[in-house]
Amino acid sequence: MTYDTIILGAGAAGMMCAAHCGGRVLVIDHAKAPGEKIRISGGGRCNFTNMYAGPGNFLSQNPHFCKSALARHTQWDFVDLVNRHNITWHEKTLGQLFCDGSSKQIISMLLAEMERAGAELWVQASVKDLRKTESGFALSVERDGKRLPLICTNLVLATGGKSIPKMGATGLAYDIAQQFGLQVTETRAALVPFTFTDGRFKALSGVSVPARLTNERISFDEAMLFTHRGLSGPSVLQLSSYWREGEVIRVNLIPDLPLLDLLRDQRQAGGRKALTTELARHLPARLVDYLRHHIPLQGNLADQCDAALSELETALSDWKLTPSGTEGYRTAEVTLGGIDTDGLSSKTMEARDVPGLYAIGEAVDVTGWLGGYNFQWAWSSGHAAGVAIANR
């Protein structure tokens, strides 16, 4: 069977690409259904983009690579598509846009766009071999117990990264890229919780607090969640993409809270209550109880001098921790790193030295922040490759 374009991966990037390629297009995925990561995202409501998406929200060895695709298919272009399909949405926080209903609406929308474009979809199908030909690519695909030989002019790698292997994630895109001479940068779990092997936060499991997490490169202000294995929550997931093993992180438990002034006012008002009781007015009681074993929190507030209160404020605003590691790909939302952008055109996503080979989405060394940015990269890169293929 001969196709103009075969797309490996029926995720966000692959389906977006299929909707724009033109010609005879086949999308292949080994999962039972398309868009599985879309389905589970955003608590089932899909954080499909971010109002503030821009190049500064992405990590890559080449921070300029993402600019072209993001500029030519913006978050507002995707919102336009969502509106045309009558999917209602809302902003949650920090520009994060979610469906009012179900993430399945986004999948249905993409499938409708694929159908409109005449693209075929095969699920529960797997690639068994693949080679370059003079005019394109030849591969065999196993489906329904049969091996089917296929030929195509264009091949698009859209199988994502290694995150969430229980959903079938593999390094297939990296393997194929290397087969054809493309380089792959170091890959790591990203947007992932931190772990501490000593179980120090078990007693705090479930406690959430606004926090500012910082390392030597960047700082994030969002909620932090204590877990039985370590730390999670948006601020932790964000920082994890910039963290390396053995590195100290600094936690500010009172960002934007003038704690010293507040405690002075409470003391002046007659602070005969225990310092821990007064502090629990500003922090979760379980967290205060935990902290009293690690920093000076003895006595009544009335007995604390300004220097002691200042020392307490410093301790709460600069808590130094060294995670043992992360939860890894098992719970990581995305994979950091991937197919080296040096080998790709930023305008078309085509391999510079392998005509007809394209790489898009998470498979590429472009990784977004938490909050809809990785979906926007999928839409933008998928659109860029699809339009480039159509123009050929």
C-alpha positions as CSV (number, residue, x, y, z in Angstrom):
1,M,0.0,0.0,0.0
2,T,1.3,3.4,-1.0
3,Y,0.8,6.7,0.9
4,D,2.1,10.2,0.5
5,T,2.6,10.5,4.2
6,I,2.8,8.0,7.1
7,I,2.7,9.5,10.6
8,L,3.9,7.3,13.5
9,G,1.9,8.3,16.6
10,A,-1.7,9.3,17.0
11,G,-1.1,11.8,19.8
12,A,-1.6,15.5,19.8
13,A,1.2,16.3,17.4
14,G,0.5,13.4,15.0
15,M,-3.2,14.1,14.7
16,M,-2.6,17.8,14.2
17,C,-0.1,17.1,11.5
18,A,-2.4,14.6,9.8
19,A,-5.1,17.3,9.6
20,H,-2.8,19.5,7.5
21,C,-0.7,17.2,5.3
22,G,-3.0,16.8,2.3
23,G,-2.7,13.8,-0.1
24,R,-3.1,10.3,1.1
25,V,-2.2,10.1,4.8
26,L,-2.0,7.2,7.3
27,V,-1.6,7.6,11.0
28,I,-0.3,4.6,12.9
29,D,-0.4,4.0,16.7
30,H,0.1,0.9,18.8
31,A,-2.4,2.0,21.5
32,K,-6.1,0.9,21.5
33,A,-7.3,4.5,20.9
34,P,-5.8,7.8,19.7
35,G,-4.9,10.7,21.9
36,E,-4.5,8.7,25.2
37,K,-2.3,11.4,26.8
38,I,-4.9,14.0,25.8
39,R,-7.6,12.0,27.4
40,I,-5.9,11.8,30.8
41,S,-4.5,15.3,30.8
42,G,-5.7,18.1,33.0
43,G,-7.7,15.8,35.3
44,G,-9.8,14.7,32.2
45,R,-10.4,18.3,31.0
46,C,-7.2,18.8,29.0
47,N,-5.1,21.9,29.6
48,F,-4.9,22.3,25.8
49,T,-2.8,25.5,25.7
50,N,-1.7,28.6,27.6
51,M,-2.6,32.2,26.9
52,Y,1.0,33.2,27.5
53,A,2.8,30.6,25.5
54,G,6.0,31.9,24.0
55,P,9.6,30.8,23.3
56,G,10.7,31.6,26.9
57,N,8.5,28.8,28.3
58,F,10.5,26.1,26.6
59,L,13.7,24.2,27.3
60,S,16.0,23.1,24.5
61,Q,19.7,23.0,23.6
62,N,18.7,25.5,21.0
63,P,16.3,27.9,22.6
64,H,15.6,29.6,19.3
65,F,14.4,26.5,17.5
66,C,10.8,26.7,18.7
67,K,10.2,30.3,17.7
68,S,9.2,29.7,14.0
69,A,6.6,27.1,14.6
70,L,5.1,28.8,17.7
71,A,4.9,32.1,15.7
72,R,3.1,30.5,12.7
73,H,0.5,28.6,14.7
74,T,-0.1,30.4,18.0
75,Q,-2.2,29.5,21.0
76,W,-4.9,31.8,19.6
77,D,-5.0,29.8,16.3
78,F,-5.6,26.7,18.3
79,V,-8.3,28.5,20.4
80,D,-9.9,29.5,17.1
81,L,-10.1,25.8,16.1
82,V,-11.6,24.9,19.5
83,N,-14.2,27.6,19.1
84,R,-15.1,26.4,15.6
85,H,-15.9,23.0,17.1
86,N,-18.1,24.6,19.7
87,I,-16.0,23.4,22.6
88,T,-16.4,25.7,25.6
89,W,-13.4,26.4,27.7
90,H,-12.1,28.5,30.7
91,E,-8.9,29.9,32.1
92,K,-8.0,28.2,35.3
93,T,-4.8,29.9,36.6
94,L,-1.7,31.5,35.1
95,G,-3.2,31.4,31.5
96,Q,-4.0,27.7,31.6
97,L,-6.9,27.0,29.3
98,F,-9.1,23.9,30.0
99,C,-12.2,22.4,28.4
100,D,-15.4,23.1,30.4
101,G,-16.4,19.5,29.6
102,S,-14.1,16.6,28.7
103,S,-10.7,16.2,27.2
104,K,-12.4,13.7,24.8
105,Q,-13.8,16.7,23.0
106,I,-10.3,17.7,21.9
107,I,-9.7,14.1,20.7
108,S,-13.0,14.2,18.8
109,M,-12.1,17.5,17.3
110,L,-8.8,16.3,16.0
111,L,-10.3,13.1,14.6
112,A,-12.9,15.2,12.8
113,E,-10.2,17.4,11.3
114,M,-8.3,14.3,10.2
115,E,-11.5,12.9,8.6
116,R,-12.1,16.2,6.8
117,A,-8.6,16.0,5.4
118,G,-9.1,12.3,4.4
119,A,-6.5,10.9,6.7
120,E,-6.7,7.2,7.7
121,L,-6.0,5.9,11.3
122,W,-4.7,2.5,12.3
123,V,-4.6,1.7,16.0
124,Q,-3.2,-1.4,17.7
125,A,-0.6,-1.5,14.9
126,S,3.2,-1.6,15.3
127,V,6.1,-0.9,13.0
128,K,8.3,-4.0,12.6
129,D,10.9,-2.8,10.1
130,L,11.7,0.4,8.3
131,R,14.2,1.5,5.7
132,K,14.9,4.4,3.3
133,T,14.2,4.0,-0.4
134,E,15.2,6.2,-3.3
135,S,11.8,7.9,-3.3
136,G,10.9,7.7,0.4
137,F,10.5,5.0,3.0
138,A,9.4,1.3,3.1
139,L,8.1,-0.3,6.3
140,S,6.0,-3.2,7.4
141,V,3.3,-2.9,10.0
142,E,1.8,-5.6,12.1
143,R,-2.0,-5.3,12.5
144,D,-4.6,-7.8,13.3
145,G,-2.0,-10.6,13.2
146,K,-0.9,-9.7,9.7
147,R,2.2,-8.0,8.4
148,L,1.4,-5.3,5.9
149,P,4.1,-3.7,3.6
150,L,3.8,0.0,3.2
151,I,5.5,2.7,1.1
152,C,5.5,6.4,1.7
153,T,7.2,9.6,0.5
154,N,7.1,11.3,3.8
155,L,7.5,9.8,7.3
156,V,6.7,11.8,10.4
157,L,8.0,10.8,13.9
158,A,5.3,11.7,16.4
159,T,5.5,8.9,18.9
160,G,6.5,11.2,21.8
161,G,9.0,10.5,24.5
162,K,9.5,8.0,27.3
163,S,7.2,9.5,29.9
164,I,4.4,7.3,31.4
165,P,5.5,3.9,30.0
166,K,2.4,2.2,31.4
167,M,0.5,4.0,28.6
168,G,2.9,2.4,26.1
169,A,5.5,5.2,25.8
170,T,8.8,4.1,24.3
171,G,11.9,5.6,22.8
172,L,10.8,4.5,19.3
173,A,11.2,8.0,17.7
174,Y,14.8,8.2,19.1
175,D,15.7,4.8,17.7
176,I,14.3,5.7,14.2
177,A,16.0,9.1,14.3
178,Q,19.4,7.5,15.1
179,Q,18.8,4.8,12.5
180,F,18.8,7.6,9.9
181,G,21.8,9.5,11.3
182,L,20.0,12.1,13.5
183,Q,21.5,12.8,16.9
184,V,19.5,12.5,20.1
185,T,20.3,14.7,23.1
186,E,20.3,13.3,26.7
187,T,16.8,12.5,27.8
188,R,15.5,12.8,31.3
189,A,12.2,12.7,33.1
190,A,10.7,16.2,33.4
191,L,7.7,17.8,35.1
192,V,8.1,15.1,37.8
193,P,7.9,14.9,41.6
194,F,11.0,14.9,43.8
195,T,11.8,11.9,46.0
196,F,13.6,11.7,49.4
197,T,14.7,8.2,50.3
198,D,14.6,8.9,54.0
199,G,10.8,9.3,54.0
200,R,11.1,12.6,55.9
201,F,7.8,14.0,54.6
202,K,5.5,11.0,55.2
203,A,3.8,12.7,58.2
204,L,3.0,15.6,55.9
205,S,1.6,13.6,53.0
206,G,-1.4,15.5,51.5
207,V,-0.4,19.0,52.9
208,S,-0.3,21.7,50.2
209,V,1.2,25.2,50.6
210,P,2.0,28.1,48.3
211,A,5.7,28.1,47.8
212,R,8.6,29.6,45.8
213,L,11.1,27.0,44.7
214,T,14.5,28.1,43.4
215,N,17.7,26.7,42.2
216,E,20.7,28.4,40.6
217,R,18.9,28.9,37.3
218,I,15.3,29.7,37.9
219,S,12.4,30.2,40.4
220,F,8.8,29.2,40.3
221,D,5.9,30.4,42.5
222,E,3.0,27.9,42.7
223,A,1.6,25.3,45.1
224,M,3.9,22.7,46.6
225,L,2.5,19.3,47.8
226,F,4.1,17.0,50.4
227,T,3.8,13.3,49.6
228,H,4.7,10.1,51.3
229,R,7.7,9.9,48.9
230,G,8.8,13.5,48.7
231,L,7.5,16.7,47.1
232,S,5.1,17.3,44.2
233,G,2.7,20.1,43.1
234,P,3.1,22.6,40.3
235,S,6.1,24.5,41.6
236,V,8.0,21.2,42.2
237,L,7.1,19.8,38.7
238,Q,8.3,23.1,37.1
239,L,11.6,23.1,38.9
240,S,12.3,19.5,38.2
241,S,12.9,20.3,34.5
242,Y,15.8,22.5,35.6
243,W,17.2,20.2,38.4
244,R,20.2,17.9,38.4
245,E,21.0,15.1,40.8
246,G,22.8,16.3,44.0
247,E,21.6,19.9,43.5
248,V,20.2,21.9,46.4
249,I,16.8,23.4,46.0
250,R,15.6,26.4,48.1
251,V,12.0,26.5,49.3
252,N,10.3,29.7,50.4
253,L,7.2,28.7,52.5
254,I,6.1,32.3,52.9
255,P,6.4,33.9,49.5
256,D,4.9,37.4,49.5
257,L,3.9,37.0,53.1
258,P,5.3,39.7,55.4
259,L,5.6,37.2,58.3
260,L,7.9,39.3,60.5
261,D,5.4,42.2,60.4
262,L,2.5,40.0,61.0
263,L,4.1,38.3,64.0
264,R,5.1,41.6,65.5
265,D,1.5,42.9,65.2
266,Q,0.2,39.7,66.9
267,R,2.8,40.1,69.6
268,Q,1.9,43.7,70.2
269,A,-1.8,42.7,70.4
270,G,-0.9,40.5,73.4
271,G,0.7,37.3,72.0
272,R,0.6,35.1,75.0
273,K,-0.3,32.1,72.8
274,A,2.4,29.6,71.8
275,L,4.5,30.7,68.8
276,T,3.4,27.5,67.0
277,T,-0.3,28.5,67.5
278,E,0.3,31.9,66.1
279,L,2.3,30.6,63.2
280,A,-0.5,28.1,62.3
281,R,-2.6,31.1,61.4
282,H,-0.4,31.5,58.4
283,L,0.8,28.0,57.6
284,P,-0.9,24.6,57.8
285,A,-0.9,23.3,61.3
286,R,0.6,19.9,60.3
287,L,3.5,21.7,58.7
288,V,4.1,23.9,61.7
289,D,4.1,20.8,63.9
290,Y,6.7,19.2,61.6
291,L,8.8,22.3,61.5
292,R,9.1,22.7,65.3
293,H,11.4,19.7,65.3
294,H,13.7,21.4,62.8
295,I,13.8,25.1,63.6
296,P,13.4,27.1,66.9
297,L,9.6,27.3,67.6
298,Q,9.5,27.1,71.4
299,G,7.7,29.4,73.8
300,N,5.1,32.1,73.5
301,L,5.1,34.7,70.8
302,A,5.3,37.4,73.5
303,D,8.7,36.1,74.6
304,Q,10.2,36.4,71.1
305,C,12.5,39.3,70.3
306,D,12.7,40.9,66.9
307,A,15.9,39.1,66.2
308,A,14.4,35.7,66.9
309,L,11.4,36.5,64.7
310,S,13.6,37.6,61.9
311,E,15.6,34.4,62.2
312,L,12.4,32.4,62.0
313,E,11.3,34.3,58.9
314,T,14.7,33.6,57.3
315,A,14.4,29.9,58.1
316,L,10.9,29.7,56.5
317,S,11.9,31.6,53.5
318,D,15.1,29.8,52.7
319,W,14.7,26.1,53.5
320,K,17.5,24.2,51.8
321,L,16.7,20.7,50.6
322,T,18.6,18.1,48.5
323,P,16.2,15.6,46.8
324,S,17.4,12.1,46.4
325,G,16.0,12.0,42.9
326,T,12.7,12.1,41.0
327,E,9.9,9.6,40.4
328,G,11.3,9.1,36.9
329,Y,9.5,8.4,33.7
330,R,6.8,6.5,35.6
331,T,5.0,9.7,36.6
332,A,6.8,12.3,34.5
333,E,4.5,14.4,32.4
334,V,7.1,14.8,29.6
335,T,10.5,13.9,28.5
336,L,13.3,16.5,28.6
337,G,15.6,16.3,25.6
338,G,15.1,14.3,22.4
339,I,15.9,14.5,18.7
340,D,18.6,17.1,18.3
341,T,17.2,20.2,16.7
342,D,20.5,20.8,14.9
343,G,19.4,18.1,12.5
344,L,16.0,19.6,11.8
345,S,14.6,22.6,10.0
346,S,12.8,24.9,12.4
347,K,10.4,26.0,9.7
348,T,9.3,22.6,8.4
349,M,10.5,20.1,11.1
350,E,12.1,18.1,8.3
351,A,15.5,16.4,8.8
352,R,18.2,18.4,7.0
353,D,20.0,15.3,5.7
354,V,17.1,12.9,5.2
355,P,14.5,14.3,2.8
356,G,11.0,13.3,3.7
357,L,11.7,12.5,7.4
358,Y,10.1,14.8,9.9
359,A,10.0,14.9,13.7
360,I,7.4,16.7,15.8
361,G,6.1,17.1,19.3
362,E,7.6,15.6,22.4
363,A,10.0,13.5,20.4
364,V,12.0,16.6,19.6
365,D,14.4,18.4,22.0
366,V,11.8,21.0,22.9
367,T,10.2,20.8,26.3
368,G,7.5,23.1,27.7
369,W,6.7,24.3,31.2
370,L,3.7,22.8,33.0
371,G,0.4,24.5,32.1
372,G,-0.5,23.7,28.5
373,Y,2.8,24.6,26.9
374,N,3.7,21.1,25.8
375,F,0.3,20.7,24.0
376,Q,1.0,24.1,22.3
377,W,4.3,22.8,21.0
378,A,2.5,19.7,19.7
379,W,0.0,21.8,17.8
380,S,2.6,24.2,16.5
381,S,5.2,21.7,15.4
382,G,2.5,19.3,14.0
383,H,1.0,22.2,12.0
384,A,4.5,23.3,10.8
385,A,5.3,19.8,9.4
386,G,1.8,19.3,8.0
387,V,1.8,22.6,6.1
388,A,5.3,21.9,4.8
389,I,4.3,18.5,3.5
390,A,1.2,19.9,1.9
391,N,3.3,22.6,0.2
392,R,5.5,19.9,-1.4
